[in-house]
Amino acid sequence: MKVQDQDELVHTIALCLVPGIGSITAKKLLTAYHSPQKVFNMLPHLKLPFVKPENTRVKILNDYVNRAQQELRFMQRANIEAIMLSENSFPYRLKTCEDSPVVIFKRGNMDINRKRMVAVVGTRKATEYGYKQCEMIAHELKKYNCTLISGLAYGIDSAAHRAAFSVNIQNIGVLAHGLDRIYPNENKELSKKMELNGGLITEFISLTNPDRENFPKRNRIVAGMVDAVIIVEAGESGGALITADIANSYNREVFAVPGRTNDTFSKGCNNLIKQNKAAILSDVTDLAWYLGWTEKSEGGGKTQQTQLNFSFSMQEETILEIVRQQTEQLDEISLKSGYSIGQTSSILLELEFKGILKTLPGKRYQLSS
């Protein structure tokens, strides 16, 4: 890594350590000042409640930079790679999320921008039914060369990771703590196996404990990195349902494995289906149909060009140019256009009303024939 890039990384990590500056604020500051170094030069003069009294701000900011430099040395020893939001290698799906982290850390042998990525999550108190569903899902995902992502927690998460390893598909665990430890401890050996074809991701630096408030943050990365989230088993409340809500807010497809009405850990899944927050997953072919995972829908031939007799805004022209090339998903269109998910959705809807575009399963768009 070049000295300039190393300095940018150090200041990006340090920015994440400043109390009161979350992911959204950090992204706004980086957009406004164009580099983390410039953000740090301006922080002492900005009215941000990150430290008091004001005359100690510069010293404390320097402490954060020193801690980030310490983290860089740890990364070098532990074979950890950091990826900043500004880099092309940052997960493109996650990049479209408003509250995505500005830096992530990863270890292992993985492609975090694979074409097909699915999360499988659920209760920590899994049943035999849940374990069998995880095995079935992993086996079916292999047919589609799909990456499986989960949170390496007890229960369904661990079962999903083990099933993915057993069928040798890329297998990524997202952590709620730093990469200097594994929680729960029982998954240490599993995590080492995962690094052969996949690995571990986190937004937290070393020495970060798996504190309660970190798990919802972990869940947003799980939801943001994938095309769809599958809930295998869930009670009436819990982290899996939080992940489902986040995934819906990110315009990801959500699926739930149904169960008997009197099963405690099927109530959450059944409620998601009943409330139209998730589609029923009987097997992975349901998901494949929704996401257009067929040879025909992936575009072996050229799309017939539609005669356009409308005048279009600059934003609409940008979107149309992207979709003319090939069928695209909402988050990919957002990323390529530079527009937010909300702005992109609004433009796509207007083009649908004009009869120029049509929606396919999996929030994919193509020119109308």
VENLIN-V290119 format. One record per helix or strand. SS is the DSSP state (h for helix, s for strand). FROM is the first residue (numbers start at 1). LEN is the number of residues. Records with the same first field share a line. If there is no record, write none. Layout:
SS: FROM-LEN, FROM-LEN
//
This chain:
h: 3-15, 23-11, 36-8, 54-25, 92-4, 128-16, 156-12, 185-13, 212-13, 239-11, 264-11, 284-8, 314-12, 330-8, 341-13
s: 81-4, 103-7, 117-5, 147-4, 171-4, 198-5, 228-4, 253-4, 279-2, 328-2, 357-4, 364-4
//
